[in-house]
Amino acid sequence: MTQDIYERISKHFFTDVHRVFLAVSWYTGERPEAILKSKVSQFYVNPSRRIVRSEIIYSATTRKDKKTREVPCHIALEKILRDYECLEDGYLFPSRVKPGKPLSRQAIDRAFRRALKKAGLENQGYSLYSARRGFITEKRDGSLWLLDMRRKSVAVSTAFNIFFILVVLQSYFKGASRF
């Protein structure tokens, strides 16, 4: 997913909840499940006044690797979060159907698919994980950033390590006649 595609999809969501979810995914690179389970206090210092944290916190209990992660809040995401009317406490994306529970993965996926269709991007392979992949590939360039991300354990999987090696090799051989 590129910045243009992200913006195109975002424009076609029905509600701010869905738009903010995609923005959080795009600007933090976190997995959809961890985002859905996030609490208001992980994003806001003072939710009633909409004061956003300088670093967003993903707690170990919601993450696949079971490690707490702090992500600097991008200035564009900060503006989006300031405009978002969230609850004072509880889940950042609460379910409208099940009180006290987060929005379900299925609900956000349905909204995402509707937005894709309205944007004319259906059947092109986009999923809820596309923003995460876009964060890794589009938002940041250069192997030094990737090395920093590996140190912070954003996605230290075999696939990420292979991607990391390929980017380093590509930047090393840039300008060479063959790769």
Secondary structure, DSSP 8 states (H G I E B T S, - for coil): --HHHHHHHHHT-SSHHHHHHHHHHHHH---HHHHHT-BGGGTEEETTTTEE-SEEEE-GGGSTT---EEEE--HHHHHHHHH----SSSBSSB-SSSTTSB--HHHHHHHHHHHHHHTT-TTS---TTHHHHHIIIII--SHHHHHHHHHTTSS-SHHHHHHHHHHHHHHHSTT-S--
